[in-house]
Amino acid sequence: MTEDHTEGRRALVERLRRRGYVESDRVADALRAVPRHEFVPEGSRDRAYDDCPLSIGNDQTVSAPHMVALMCELLDPEPDDVVLEVGTGCGYHAAVTAELLPDGHLYSVEYDADLASDARDHLARLGYDDRISIRVGDGREGWPERAPFDGEYVTCAVPSVPDDLRDQLRPGGRIVVPVGGVRQELVVFEKRDDGTFERSDHGGVRFVRIRG
């Protein structure tokens, strides 16, 4: 593996393509572009391109790459979309999503102030600070000052989609979210013009639960 882990990223994307998690070239390019090893603790960097979650401290994890890929495929944002992320974590998922938004912007809400600070540092060092904004707060409340959003996704499990997130989504937009408690399902909610939602389920998942 080269010093910048380019080969590790390439091999990871090829594995995810073979397993069906990556279908679009846009998502493949985004995953190849983002150095996951820069977002994880130094002691975990030798596993950065394994397809598994990794601890980032404070009882939180960064999702496995296949889950980031799947959620990006399901969100499928336009290049100029404005997107809301609930749960910044270390910032890796945010960076991958930002690669899909060259003319758009990602607004991310993180409950843990320490994680938010670290994520800002990672993202600024890698040049994403002009496309990603982070605030500390309760993700259930979204980011009303920046709404409406073209798309939203949640990186922690919720019992049900909070009303504020539903309200802050544009008609025609979608929310990608793990729903449940002990048993969780990855769900997409698409907002109709009349404000109601169409639901589709995309398999069982296991995420840390939303805090606060």
Beta strands, then each sheet from edge to edge (+ up, - down):
strand 1: 54-57
strand 2: 60-62
strand 3: 82-86
strand 4: 105-110
strand 5: 132-136
strand 6: 149-154
strand 7: 169-180
strand 8: 184-191
strand 9: 197-205
sheet 1: 1+ 2-
sheet 2: 5+ 4+ 3+ 6+ 7+ 8- 9+
end
